Amino acid sequence: MTTTVKKSGLSSLGAMAKKRRLGTTIFMLLLALLAFGSFAPAFAPLPSFSSSHSDLATLNSVGNERKFEIADDMFWKDGKPFQIIGGDVHYFRVLPEYWEDRLLRAKALGLNTIQIYVPWNLHEPREGQLVFEGIADIFSFLNLCQKLDLLVMLRVGPYICAEWDFGGFPAWLLAIEPAVRLRSSDPAFIDLVERWWGILLPKIVSYAYKNGGPIMMVQIENEFGSYGDDKAYLHHLARIARRHLGDDVILYTTDGGSRENLNKGTIPGDAVFSAVDFTTGDDPWPNFKLQKEFNAPGKSPPLSTEFYTGWLTHWGEHIANTDATVTATCLERILSRNGSAVLYMAHGGTNFGFYSGANTGADESDYKPDLTSYDYDAPIKESGDIDNPKYQGPLASVPPNNEKKAYGLIKLQKTKSLFNIIDTKYFDGVTESEDPLAMESLGQMFGFVFYVSDYKAKANGSLLFIPKVRDRGQVFISCPSDNNEEIPKYVGTIARWSNTPIRLPHTQCSSGSKIYILVENMGRINYGQYIFDKKGILSPVYLDGEPLHKWKMLPIPFHNLNEDQQINSVISYTNLGNSVRKNLKNRINYHPEPAFYAGHLTVDEVKDTFLSFRGWSKGVAFINGYNIGRFWPSFGPQCNLYVPAPLLHKGKNLLVILELEVPNAELFVTSVDQPDFTCGSANSKVHQI
């Protein structure tokens, strides 16, 4: 997925789209393709098969040889022309219990191919710690694709983008000294890729199409031409892939449809197939004509590997929304002339845990973190629903929507302040340093870090400035020696995107004052030149223009998506039995305080649901210990977090919330039966693109 491909071109095609009834939905277009088979070829009348392919077809029919290849500017499956009608469905954005459900919906949409990324950071969250279970069990996902007769285009990285934290790279790469040059032929980086692919690729070779599996194409890197110009790096990736996968799997690259991108991101010759992506509203055929120049003669079937059915949304934006008629009309321009396309996304899913990524604008301070929801305005919605304009049709095989249930109000109680927890004996991971250290250097890859130091308060106050905080630092001060029970006082927030100094008020401390800075990692940049995105405090902290030294740093150990829910989780230190009941009578005068709130969601019959966080500020939520993601309704647009039924059980289900600022005045969350993207000041109206 590239953020350089713009979405604005769709609206201008509205009038053209009305000319044809067929273009009213993606579903109806793909239904027509299923009914009538292949259309006219891409560049010329369908040629009569050469003797080589006639012989191949005969061989396959007699000897049942499985083979997927490229010839005569077409894809061939077992000796017969094949048109890829694909869609992205990411196993890591869907609970395993729902994988088959989502794949069945994709198949009913008319897809014959599923394209998936492989995020390195999901499978090796810490160096040497390999995870291929649960939501990371890619092999079970591939088996389901095989069971449902869906081919697979596998995008193994090592970089994937995907609006996924750090573009799929493990955050521990940022802690290596000297620094590794990612996405380059730096020997240190190549060695790391060799080791990772030496683990991954031998595990997937048995799933290759030739070997009876669903994988017929493997992508190396991702849109490299939009980032760098290092042919040695690309050639090295191709050699590693060939060494493990052999010569029968088609390797491919994807780059934006411009000459510059293709010049930098492709490998000349026929060893690696060059595919393209481009704005949905563009005329596809000039892009495919350009694509031919970067493939060997006869080796360039027109393929858009990312046909955008919708778009991503950042916090603080209007929810992305694209017109179904326009989108289907643009898709028809490709498929009706025998071009191939992959819907990005067919089904988006959810960024559970801390894995949602971020983008940038003009510079690295123009920081734009992604929502927890990755609905993407795709034909198959975040919860699997298909009753939307992009997915409508009469096929009886289309699965019905999964039932949702609104369980009503969930009363919560404040259990502990985060400050109460950090002062307990449970934490022995304090690091001391003259200057602040990055989160990765502390061994903490996601979540939060407390930075604590002493300072001498001045009568007229002090000015605090942090040049580089990544991504959001809440500042508190206290007089710990005077009153050990006092919760530190909130004085302001320094954010990456504003980064303005704040004034510390004078304190009447008998001895020195203490400053606490709670820094939140809101997602690493996943695209562009600023992907080297360390978190925490990355600069000196200045007090009245002078650096403040002698820091204690305490990682706050929340578990992430693919980690053991019982290990190193700060929520295990909260105790609902010792909670403090209070309503916020005067929310306006309530000082922000990071604190835990807990309550029970009582379930009579287990169904999908959504939790509405209207009235809350910002934080993270856990259901039965599972990290369902970040909420930020005060900024919007996402109000509700999706809770799939497999996370729930009959009876009482524990909901724990870390609220960073001010909670809902009545201390409740509401279980509802639908999503809501109308929160925040930006949502006076839905944004149409």
C-alpha positions as CSV (number, residue, x, y, z in Angstrom):
1,M,0.0,0.0,0.0
2,T,1.4,3.4,-1.0
3,T,0.4,6.7,0.4
4,T,1.7,8.4,-2.7
5,V,-1.2,7.1,-4.7
6,K,-3.9,9.7,-4.3
7,K,-7.6,9.2,-3.9
8,S,-8.9,12.4,-5.4
9,G,-9.3,11.1,-8.9
10,L,-12.4,9.1,-8.2
11,S,-14.9,11.9,-7.9
12,S,-14.4,13.2,-11.5
13,L,-15.6,9.8,-12.9
14,G,-19.1,10.0,-11.4
15,A,-20.9,11.1,-14.6
16,M,-19.1,8.4,-16.7
17,A,-20.0,5.7,-14.1
18,K,-23.7,6.3,-14.5
19,K,-23.6,5.2,-18.2
20,R,-23.6,1.5,-17.3
21,R,-25.7,-0.4,-14.9
22,L,-23.1,-3.1,-14.7
23,G,-20.8,-0.7,-12.9
24,T,-23.1,-0.1,-10.0
25,T,-21.2,-2.4,-7.6
26,I,-18.0,-4.3,-7.5
27,F,-20.0,-7.5,-6.7
28,M,-22.1,-7.2,-9.9
29,L,-19.1,-6.6,-12.0
30,L,-17.3,-9.7,-10.7
31,L,-20.6,-11.7,-10.9
32,A,-20.7,-10.9,-14.6
33,L,-17.1,-12.1,-15.0
34,L,-17.9,-15.3,-13.3
35,A,-20.9,-15.8,-15.7
36,F,-19.2,-14.9,-19.0
37,G,-15.6,-15.9,-18.4
38,S,-12.6,-14.1,-19.8
39,F,-13.1,-10.9,-21.8
40,A,-11.1,-9.7,-24.8
41,P,-7.3,-9.7,-24.3
42,A,-5.4,-6.7,-23.1
43,F,-3.5,-5.4,-26.2
44,A,-4.7,-7.5,-29.2
45,P,-7.2,-10.2,-30.2
46,L,-6.6,-13.4,-28.2
47,P,-3.8,-15.2,-30.1
48,S,-4.1,-18.8,-31.1
49,F,-1.9,-20.8,-28.7
50,S,1.6,-21.4,-29.7
51,S,2.6,-25.1,-30.1
52,S,4.5,-24.9,-26.8
53,H,1.4,-23.9,-24.9
54,S,-0.8,-26.4,-26.8
55,D,1.7,-29.1,-25.8
56,L,1.7,-27.8,-22.2
57,A,-2.1,-27.9,-22.0
58,T,-2.0,-31.5,-23.3
59,L,0.7,-32.4,-20.8
60,N,-1.2,-30.9,-17.9
61,S,-4.4,-32.7,-18.8
62,V,-2.6,-36.0,-19.1
63,G,0.0,-35.8,-16.4
64,N,-1.8,-33.4,-14.0
65,E,1.3,-31.2,-13.8
66,R,0.6,-28.1,-11.8
67,K,2.2,-25.0,-13.2
68,F,1.6,-21.3,-13.0
69,E,3.6,-19.2,-15.5
70,I,3.7,-16.1,-17.7
71,A,3.9,-16.2,-21.5
72,D,2.4,-14.3,-24.4
73,D,1.6,-11.4,-22.0
74,M,-0.8,-13.6,-20.1
75,F,-0.9,-15.6,-17.0
76,W,-1.2,-19.4,-17.5
77,K,-2.5,-21.9,-15.0
78,D,-2.0,-25.5,-15.9
79,G,-1.6,-24.6,-19.5
80,K,-4.8,-22.4,-19.7
81,P,-5.1,-18.6,-19.8
82,F,-5.8,-17.2,-16.3
83,Q,-7.1,-13.8,-15.3
84,I,-6.2,-12.8,-11.7
85,I,-9.3,-11.4,-9.9
86,G,-7.9,-11.0,-6.5
87,G,-8.2,-9.1,-3.2
88,D,-6.1,-8.4,-0.1
89,V,-7.2,-10.1,3.1
90,H,-4.7,-9.9,5.9
91,Y,-4.6,-12.8,8.3
92,F,-3.1,-10.6,11.0
93,R,-6.1,-8.2,11.0
94,V,-8.7,-10.9,11.5
95,L,-9.1,-13.3,14.4
96,P,-8.3,-16.9,13.3
97,E,-11.8,-18.0,14.2
98,Y,-13.1,-15.7,11.4
99,W,-10.5,-16.4,8.7
100,E,-12.7,-18.9,6.8
101,D,-15.7,-16.6,7.2
102,R,-13.9,-13.7,5.5
103,L,-12.4,-15.9,2.8
104,L,-15.8,-17.3,1.9
105,R,-17.1,-13.8,1.6
106,A,-14.2,-12.9,-0.7
107,K,-14.8,-16.0,-2.8
108,A,-18.5,-15.2,-3.1
109,L,-17.5,-11.7,-4.3
110,G,-16.0,-13.4,-7.3
111,L,-12.3,-13.5,-6.3
112,N,-10.0,-16.3,-7.3
113,T,-6.9,-15.1,-5.6
114,I,-6.0,-13.7,-2.2
115,Q,-3.0,-11.4,-1.7
116,I,-1.5,-11.2,1.7
117,Y,1.5,-9.5,3.4
118,V,3.8,-11.2,5.9
119,P,4.7,-8.7,8.7
120,W,8.2,-9.6,10.0
121,N,7.4,-7.8,13.3
122,L,4.4,-10.0,14.0
123,H,6.5,-13.2,13.6
124,E,9.6,-12.0,15.4
125,P,8.5,-9.4,17.9
126,R,11.8,-9.8,19.7
127,E,15.1,-10.9,18.2
128,G,15.1,-14.7,18.1
129,Q,11.6,-15.0,19.4
130,L,9.6,-16.6,16.6
131,V,5.8,-16.7,16.6
132,F,3.7,-18.7,14.2
133,E,0.7,-19.4,16.4
134,G,-2.7,-17.8,16.9
135,I,-3.2,-14.7,14.7
136,A,0.3,-15.3,13.4
137,D,-0.4,-18.8,12.1
138,I,0.0,-18.0,8.5
139,F,0.2,-21.7,7.6
140,S,-3.4,-22.4,8.7
141,F,-4.5,-19.4,6.7
142,L,-2.7,-20.8,3.6
143,N,-4.4,-24.1,4.2
144,L,-7.8,-22.4,4.3
145,C,-7.0,-20.7,1.0
146,Q,-6.1,-24.1,-0.5
147,K,-9.3,-25.7,0.9
148,L,-11.4,-22.9,-0.7
149,D,-9.6,-23.2,-4.0
150,L,-8.2,-19.7,-3.7
151,L,-4.7,-18.9,-5.2
152,V,-2.3,-16.8,-3.2
153,M,0.0,-13.9,-4.0
154,L,2.3,-13.7,-1.0
155,R,4.1,-10.5,-0.2
156,V,7.0,-11.5,2.1
157,G,8.6,-8.1,2.5
158,P,10.9,-7.7,4.3
159,Y,9.2,-4.3,4.1
160,I,5.4,-4.3,3.5
161,C,4.1,-0.8,4.4
162,A,0.4,-1.9,4.8
163,E,-0.4,0.9,7.3
164,W,1.3,-1.5,9.8
165,D,3.7,-0.4,12.5
166,F,7.1,0.3,11.0
167,G,6.1,-1.1,7.6
168,G,6.4,-4.6,9.1
169,F,9.9,-4.3,10.3
170,P,10.6,-5.4,13.9
171,A,11.2,-2.4,16.2
172,W,14.2,-4.1,17.7
173,L,16.1,-3.3,14.5
174,L,16.1,0.3,15.7
175,A,18.1,-0.7,18.8
176,I,21.0,-2.2,16.9
177,E,24.3,-0.2,17.1
178,P,25.7,0.9,14.8
179,A,22.5,1.7,13.1
180,V,21.3,-0.6,10.3
181,R,20.4,1.0,7.0
182,L,17.0,-0.5,6.3
183,R,15.9,-1.3,2.8
184,S,19.4,-1.2,1.4
185,S,22.3,-3.4,0.5
186,D,24.0,-2.6,3.9
187,P,25.6,-6.0,4.7
188,A,24.3,-5.8,8.3
189,F,20.7,-5.4,7.0
190,I,21.2,-8.1,4.3
191,D,22.4,-10.5,7.0
192,L,19.3,-9.9,9.0
193,V,17.0,-10.5,6.0
194,E,18.9,-13.6,5.1
195,R,18.3,-15.0,8.6
196,W,14.6,-14.1,8.6
197,W,13.9,-15.4,5.1
198,G,16.0,-18.4,5.9
199,I,13.3,-19.2,8.6
200,L,10.2,-18.1,6.7
201,L,10.8,-19.2,3.1
202,P,11.6,-22.9,3.7
203,K,8.3,-23.0,5.7
204,I,6.3,-21.8,2.8
205,V,7.9,-23.6,-0.1
206,S,5.6,-26.6,0.3
207,Y,2.7,-24.2,-0.2
208,A,3.9,-23.3,-3.7
209,Y,1.5,-24.1,-6.5
210,K,3.9,-26.6,-8.1
211,N,4.0,-28.5,-4.9
212,G,0.2,-28.7,-4.6
213,G,-0.3,-25.5,-2.6
214,P,-2.0,-22.2,-3.4
215,I,1.0,-19.8,-3.7
216,M,1.6,-18.9,-7.4
217,M,3.5,-15.6,-6.9
218,V,5.8,-14.1,-4.3
219,Q,6.5,-10.4,-4.0
220,I,9.9,-9.2,-2.8
221,E,10.1,-5.8,-1.1
222,N,7.2,-3.4,-1.8
223,E,7.1,-0.2,-3.9
224,F,10.8,0.2,-3.5
225,G,10.9,2.7,-6.4
226,S,9.0,5.2,-4.2
227,Y,11.7,5.0,-1.6
228,G,15.2,4.2,-2.9
229,D,17.4,3.3,-5.9
230,D,19.6,0.3,-4.8
231,K,19.6,-2.4,-7.5
232,A,22.1,-4.4,-5.6
233,Y,19.6,-4.7,-2.7
234,L,16.8,-5.9,-5.0
235,H,19.0,-8.4,-6.8
236,H,20.1,-9.8,-3.4
237,L,16.5,-10.3,-2.3
238,A,15.8,-12.1,-5.6
239,R,18.8,-14.4,-5.1
240,I,17.7,-15.2,-1.5
241,A,14.1,-16.0,-2.7
242,R,15.3,-18.2,-5.5
243,R,17.6,-20.1,-3.3
244,H,14.8,-21.1,-1.0
245,L,11.8,-21.2,-3.4
246,G,13.4,-22.5,-6.6
247,D,12.7,-21.3,-10.2
248,D,9.1,-22.3,-10.5
249,V,7.5,-19.6,-8.3
250,I,7.0,-16.3,-10.0
251,L,8.7,-13.5,-8.1
252,Y,7.2,-10.0,-8.6
253,T,7.7,-6.4,-7.6
254,T,5.0,-3.7,-7.3
255,D,5.6,-0.1,-8.0
256,G,3.6,3.0,-8.7
257,G,2.8,3.5,-12.3
258,S,5.4,6.2,-13.2
259,R,8.7,5.8,-15.1
260,E,10.8,7.0,-12.2
261,N,9.2,4.5,-9.8
262,L,9.6,1.6,-12.2
263,N,13.2,2.6,-13.1
264,K,14.2,2.4,-9.4
265,G,12.0,-0.4,-8.2
266,T,12.2,-3.1,-10.8
267,I,14.8,-5.8,-11.8
268,P,15.5,-5.8,-15.6
269,G,15.0,-9.0,-17.5
270,D,12.5,-11.8,-16.9
271,A,13.7,-13.1,-13.5
272,V,11.3,-10.9,-11.6
273,F,7.9,-9.8,-13.0
274,S,7.2,-6.1,-12.7
275,A,3.6,-5.2,-11.7
276,V,2.1,-1.8,-11.1
277,D,-0.4,0.1,-9.0
278,F,-1.9,3.5,-9.6
279,T,-4.8,5.8,-8.6
280,T,-8.1,4.1,-9.0
281,G,-9.4,7.0,-11.2
282,D,-6.5,6.8,-13.6
283,D,-6.9,5.3,-17.1
284,P,-5.2,1.9,-16.4
285,W,-4.0,1.2,-19.9
286,P,-1.2,3.8,-20.2
287,N,0.1,2.4,-16.9
288,F,0.0,-1.1,-18.3
289,K,1.7,0.1,-21.5
290,L,4.5,1.5,-19.4
291,Q,4.6,-1.7,-17.4
292,K,5.5,-3.6,-20.6
293,E,8.7,-1.6,-20.9
294,F,10.0,-3.0,-17.7
295,N,9.3,-6.7,-18.4
296,A,10.8,-9.0,-21.0
297,P,9.0,-9.4,-24.3
298,G,5.9,-11.5,-23.8
299,K,6.3,-11.4,-20.0
300,S,4.0,-8.5,-19.1
301,P,0.4,-9.5,-18.4
302,P,-1.4,-6.3,-17.3
303,L,-1.7,-6.5,-13.5
304,S,-2.8,-3.9,-10.9
305,T,-1.7,-5.4,-7.7
306,E,-3.5,-2.7,-5.6
307,F,-6.8,-1.6,-7.0
308,Y,-8.0,0.7,-4.3
309,T,-11.6,0.0,-3.2
310,G,-11.4,2.6,-0.5
311,W,-8.7,4.5,1.5
312,L,-7.1,4.6,4.9
313,T,-8.1,7.1,7.6
314,H,-5.9,8.9,10.2
315,W,-7.0,10.1,13.6
316,G,-8.5,13.5,13.3
317,E,-9.7,13.1,9.7
318,H,-13.1,12.5,8.2
319,I,-13.7,8.8,7.6
320,A,-12.7,7.8,4.1
321,N,-15.6,7.0,1.8
322,T,-15.5,6.2,-1.9
323,D,-18.3,5.8,-4.4
324,A,-19.2,2.2,-5.3
325,T,-20.4,3.0,-8.8
326,V,-17.2,5.0,-9.6
327,T,-15.0,2.3,-8.2
328,A,-16.7,-0.5,-10.1
329,T,-16.6,1.4,-13.3
330,C,-12.8,1.9,-12.9
331,L,-12.4,-1.8,-12.2
332,E,-14.4,-2.7,-15.3
333,R,-11.8,-0.8,-17.4
334,I,-9.2,-3.3,-16.3
335,L,-11.1,-6.5,-16.3
336,S,-13.2,-6.1,-19.4
337,R,-10.0,-6.1,-21.5
338,N,-8.6,-9.1,-19.8
339,G,-6.4,-7.2,-17.4
340,S,-5.9,-8.5,-13.9
341,A,-6.5,-6.7,-10.7
342,V,-6.2,-7.2,-6.9
343,L,-8.6,-5.3,-4.7
344,Y,-6.9,-3.4,-2.0
345,M,-8.7,-4.1,0.2
346,A,-11.2,-6.8,-0.3
347,H,-11.5,-6.9,3.5
348,G,-9.5,-4.5,5.7
349,G,-10.1,-5.8,9.2
350,T,-8.8,-4.3,12.5
351,N,-5.4,-3.1,13.8
352,F,-5.6,-4.9,17.1
353,G,-3.0,-4.2,19.7
354,F,-0.4,-1.5,19.0
355,Y,0.3,-2.4,15.4
356,S,-1.5,0.4,13.6
357,G,1.1,2.5,11.7
358,A,1.4,6.1,10.8
359,N,2.2,8.4,7.9
360,T,3.8,11.8,7.5
361,G,3.2,14.9,5.5
362,A,5.8,17.6,4.8
363,D,8.2,16.4,7.4
364,E,8.5,13.9,10.3
365,S,6.7,16.3,12.7
366,D,3.7,16.3,10.4
367,Y,2.7,13.0,12.0
368,K,-0.5,11.2,11.1
369,P,-1.3,8.0,13.1
370,D,-3.8,5.5,11.7
371,L,-7.1,4.4,13.3
372,T,-7.5,1.1,15.1
373,S,-10.2,0.2,12.5
374,Y,-8.8,-0.8,9.1
375,D,-12.3,-1.0,7.5
376,Y,-10.9,0.9,4.5
377,D,-14.4,1.3,3.1
378,A,-13.8,-2.1,1.5
379,P,-16.6,-4.3,0.0
380,I,-16.3,-6.6,3.1
381,K,-16.5,-4.3,6.1
382,E,-14.4,-4.5,9.3
383,S,-16.9,-6.9,11.0
384,G,-17.4,-8.9,7.9
385,D,-20.7,-7.2,6.8
386,I,-21.5,-7.2,3.1
387,D,-24.7,-5.1,3.1
388,N,-23.1,-2.1,1.5
389,P,-23.2,-0.6,-2.0
390,K,-19.8,-2.3,-2.9
391,Y,-21.1,-5.8,-2.3
392,Q,-24.6,-6.5,-3.5
393,G,-25.9,-9.3,-5.6
394,P,-28.3,-12.2,-5.8
395,L,-25.9,-15.2,-5.3
396,A,-27.4,-17.6,-2.7
397,S,-23.8,-18.6,-1.8
398,V,-23.1,-15.2,-0.2
399,P,-22.9,-15.7,3.6
400,P,-25.3,-13.5,5.6
401,N,-23.9,-10.9,8.0
402,N,-22.7,-12.2,11.3
403,E,-25.2,-11.2,14.0
404,K,-24.3,-8.3,16.2
405,K,-25.6,-7.6,19.6
406,A,-25.8,-4.5,21.8
407,Y,-25.3,-5.6,25.4
408,G,-26.0,-2.1,26.8
409,L,-24.2,-0.1,29.5
410,I,-21.0,-1.4,31.1
411,K,-20.5,0.4,34.4
412,L,-16.8,0.9,35.2
413,Q,-14.9,1.7,38.4
414,K,-11.5,3.4,38.8
415,T,-9.1,0.7,40.0
416,K,-5.7,2.5,40.1
417,S,-3.9,5.5,39.0
418,L,-1.0,4.6,36.7
419,F,1.2,6.5,39.3
420,N,0.1,4.1,42.0
421,I,1.2,1.2,39.9
422,I,4.7,2.5,39.0
423,D,5.5,3.0,42.7
424,T,4.9,-0.6,43.5
425,K,7.4,-3.4,43.9
426,Y,6.1,-5.0,40.7
427,F,8.5,-3.0,38.6
428,D,12.2,-3.6,38.7
429,G,13.0,-2.5,35.2
430,V,14.1,1.1,35.9
431,T,16.9,2.4,33.8
432,E,19.0,5.3,34.9
433,S,20.8,7.6,32.4
434,E,22.3,11.1,32.3
435,D,20.0,11.8,29.3
436,P,16.7,10.3,28.1
437,L,16.9,7.1,26.1
438,A,14.7,5.9,23.2
439,M,12.0,3.4,24.0
440,E,13.8,0.7,21.9
441,S,17.0,1.1,23.8
442,L,15.0,0.2,26.9
443,G,13.8,-3.0,25.4
444,Q,10.2,-1.6,25.2
445,M,8.8,-1.8,21.7
446,F,5.2,-0.6,22.1
447,G,3.0,1.3,24.5
448,F,4.4,3.8,27.0
449,V,7.5,4.8,28.9
450,F,7.7,7.0,32.1
451,Y,10.6,9.5,32.1
452,V,11.2,10.8,35.7
453,S,13.7,13.4,36.9
454,D,14.2,15.9,39.7
455,Y,14.4,19.6,39.2
456,K,14.5,22.8,41.3
457,A,11.3,24.9,40.9
458,K,11.6,28.6,40.4
459,A,9.4,31.3,41.9
460,N,8.1,32.4,38.6
461,G,7.8,28.9,37.1
462,S,9.9,27.3,34.4
463,L,9.6,26.7,30.7
464,L,9.9,23.1,29.5
465,F,10.8,22.2,25.9
466,I,11.4,18.8,24.3
467,P,12.6,19.1,20.7
468,K,11.9,15.5,19.9
469,V,9.1,13.6,21.7
470,R,7.8,10.5,19.9
471,D,4.9,10.7,19.9
472,R,3.0,12.4,22.7
473,G,4.3,13.3,26.2
474,Q,2.0,14.1,29.1
475,V,3.8,16.2,31.7
476,F,3.2,16.0,35.5
477,I,5.0,17.5,38.5
478,S,4.9,16.7,42.2
479,C,6.5,17.2,45.6
480,P,7.1,13.5,46.5
481,S,8.9,14.2,49.8
482,D,6.0,16.3,51.2
483,N,3.1,13.9,50.5
484,N,3.7,10.4,49.2
485,E,0.0,9.9,48.6
486,E,-0.4,12.9,46.3
487,I,-1.0,12.1,42.7
488,P,1.3,14.2,40.5
489,K,-0.3,17.2,38.9
490,Y,-0.9,17.4,35.2
491,V,0.6,20.6,33.6
492,G,0.4,20.0,29.9
493,T,1.1,17.8,26.8
494,I,3.9,18.1,24.3
495,A,3.0,16.4,21.1
496,R,5.1,15.5,18.1
497,W,2.9,17.5,15.7
498,S,2.8,20.7,17.8
499,N,5.9,20.5,20.0
500,T,5.3,23.8,21.7
501,P,7.0,24.5,25.1
502,I,4.8,24.4,28.3
503,R,5.2,26.3,31.5
504,L,5.7,24.5,34.8
505,P,4.1,26.4,37.6
506,H,5.9,27.2,40.8
507,T,5.6,24.5,43.5
508,Q,5.9,25.0,47.2
509,C,8.0,21.9,47.7
510,S,10.2,21.9,50.9
511,S,12.9,20.1,48.8
512,G,13.2,19.5,45.1
513,S,10.3,18.9,42.7
514,K,9.9,15.9,40.5
515,I,8.8,15.8,36.9
516,Y,7.1,12.9,35.2
517,I,6.7,12.6,31.4
518,L,4.5,9.8,30.2
519,V,5.4,9.2,26.5
520,E,3.1,7.3,24.3
521,N,4.1,5.4,21.1
522,M,1.2,6.0,18.8
523,G,2.5,3.8,15.9
524,R,5.7,3.9,13.9
525,I,5.8,5.5,10.5
526,N,5.2,2.8,7.8
527,Y,5.9,4.7,4.6
528,G,8.4,7.2,3.1
529,Q,11.8,8.5,4.1
530,Y,11.0,8.9,7.8
531,I,10.4,5.2,8.6
532,F,13.5,5.2,10.9
533,D,11.0,6.1,13.6
534,K,12.4,5.5,17.1
535,K,10.0,6.2,20.0
536,G,10.2,8.0,23.4
537,I,12.3,11.1,24.1
538,L,15.0,11.4,21.4
539,S,16.5,14.7,22.5
540,P,17.6,16.5,25.6
541,V,14.8,17.9,27.8
542,Y,15.3,21.6,28.3
543,L,14.2,23.5,31.3
544,D,14.6,27.3,30.9
545,G,17.0,26.6,28.0
546,E,19.3,24.3,30.0
547,P,19.4,20.5,29.6
548,L,17.8,18.5,32.4
549,H,20.0,15.5,33.4
550,K,19.8,12.4,35.6
551,W,16.7,10.5,34.3
552,K,15.0,7.4,35.4
553,M,13.0,5.5,32.7
554,L,10.3,3.0,33.4
555,P,8.8,1.0,30.5
556,I,5.1,0.3,31.0
557,P,4.7,-3.4,30.0
558,F,1.4,-3.8,28.1
559,H,1.3,-6.9,26.0
560,N,0.8,-6.5,22.3
561,L,-1.3,-8.5,19.8
562,N,0.8,-11.7,19.5
563,E,2.3,-11.8,23.0
564,D,1.2,-14.0,25.9
565,Q,-1.6,-12.2,27.7
566,Q,-0.5,-13.4,31.1
567,I,3.1,-12.2,30.9
568,N,4.4,-8.7,31.6
569,S,1.0,-7.1,31.4
570,V,0.5,-4.1,33.6
571,I,-3.3,-4.7,33.6
572,S,-2.7,-7.8,35.8
573,Y,-1.8,-5.4,38.6
574,T,-5.3,-3.8,38.6
575,N,-7.8,-5.1,41.1
576,L,-11.5,-4.6,40.5
577,G,-12.3,-5.6,44.0
578,N,-10.4,-2.5,45.4
579,S,-11.9,0.0,43.0
580,V,-12.8,3.6,43.8
581,R,-16.4,4.5,42.8
582,K,-16.9,8.1,41.8
583,N,-18.7,10.1,39.2
584,L,-17.2,13.2,37.8
585,K,-19.6,15.9,38.8
586,N,-17.5,18.6,37.3
587,R,-15.6,17.1,34.4
588,I,-14.4,20.5,33.2
589,N,-12.3,21.1,36.3
590,Y,-11.1,17.5,36.5
591,H,-7.3,17.3,36.1
592,P,-6.2,14.7,33.5
593,E,-4.7,11.6,35.1
594,P,-3.7,8.3,33.5
595,A,-5.7,5.7,35.3
596,F,-7.3,2.2,35.0
597,Y,-11.0,1.6,34.9
598,A,-12.6,-1.8,34.9
599,G,-16.0,-3.4,34.7
600,H,-17.8,-6.4,33.5
601,L,-19.6,-6.9,30.2
602,T,-22.3,-9.5,30.9
603,V,-23.1,-11.7,27.9
604,D,-26.1,-14.0,27.6
605,E,-25.4,-15.2,24.0
606,V,-22.1,-14.6,22.4
607,K,-22.2,-12.3,19.4
608,D,-20.0,-9.6,17.8
609,T,-20.4,-6.2,19.4
610,F,-18.8,-2.8,19.4
611,L,-17.8,-0.7,22.4
612,S,-18.7,3.0,22.2
613,F,-16.2,5.3,23.9
614,R,-18.1,8.5,23.5
615,G,-17.4,10.8,26.4
616,W,-13.9,9.3,27.0
617,S,-10.7,11.0,26.0
618,K,-7.9,8.7,24.9
619,G,-6.4,5.4,25.8
620,V,-6.2,1.6,25.3
621,A,-8.9,-1.1,25.9
622,F,-8.6,-4.8,26.8
623,I,-11.3,-7.4,26.7
624,N,-10.5,-10.5,28.8
625,G,-6.9,-9.5,28.5
626,Y,-6.9,-9.1,24.7
627,N,-5.7,-5.7,23.4
628,I,-8.5,-4.5,21.2
629,G,-6.7,-1.3,20.3
630,R,-6.5,2.4,20.9
631,F,-9.5,4.7,21.3
632,W,-9.5,8.5,20.9
633,P,-13.0,9.8,20.4
634,S,-12.1,13.3,21.5
635,F,-10.1,13.5,18.3
636,G,-12.2,11.2,16.1
637,P,-13.4,10.0,13.8
638,Q,-13.6,6.5,15.3
639,C,-16.0,6.3,18.3
640,N,-16.4,2.5,18.6
641,L,-14.0,-0.4,18.9
642,Y,-14.9,-3.7,17.2
643,V,-15.1,-6.7,19.6
644,P,-15.4,-10.0,17.6
645,A,-17.5,-12.7,19.3
646,P,-14.5,-15.2,19.7
647,L,-13.1,-12.8,22.4
648,L,-16.2,-13.1,24.5
649,H,-17.8,-15.9,26.6
650,K,-21.1,-16.3,28.3
651,G,-21.3,-14.6,31.7
652,K,-19.0,-11.9,32.9
653,N,-16.2,-10.6,30.6
654,L,-13.6,-8.2,32.0
655,L,-13.1,-4.9,30.3
656,V,-10.1,-2.9,31.4
657,I,-9.4,0.6,30.1
658,L,-6.3,2.8,30.5
659,E,-7.7,6.3,30.1
660,L,-4.9,8.8,29.7
661,E,-6.8,11.9,30.4
662,V,-10.4,12.4,31.6
663,P,-12.9,9.5,31.7
664,N,-16.6,9.6,30.8
665,A,-18.3,11.6,33.5
666,E,-20.7,8.7,34.4
667,L,-18.0,6.1,34.1
668,F,-19.6,3.8,31.6
669,V,-18.9,2.3,28.1
670,T,-21.8,1.2,25.9
671,S,-21.9,-2.0,24.0
672,V,-23.6,-1.3,20.6
673,D,-24.3,-3.3,17.5
674,Q,-22.7,-1.1,14.8
675,P,-19.6,1.0,14.1
676,D,-19.5,4.7,14.4
677,F,-17.1,7.1,12.8
678,T,-18.7,10.4,13.6
679,C,-16.6,11.5,16.7
680,G,-14.3,14.5,16.8
681,S,-14.6,18.0,15.6
682,A,-13.7,17.0,12.1
683,N,-16.9,15.2,11.6
684,S,-19.5,17.8,10.9
685,K,-20.1,15.8,7.7
686,V,-18.8,12.6,6.2
687,H,-15.9,13.2,3.9
688,Q,-16.4,12.0,0.3
689,I,-13.4,11.3,-1.9
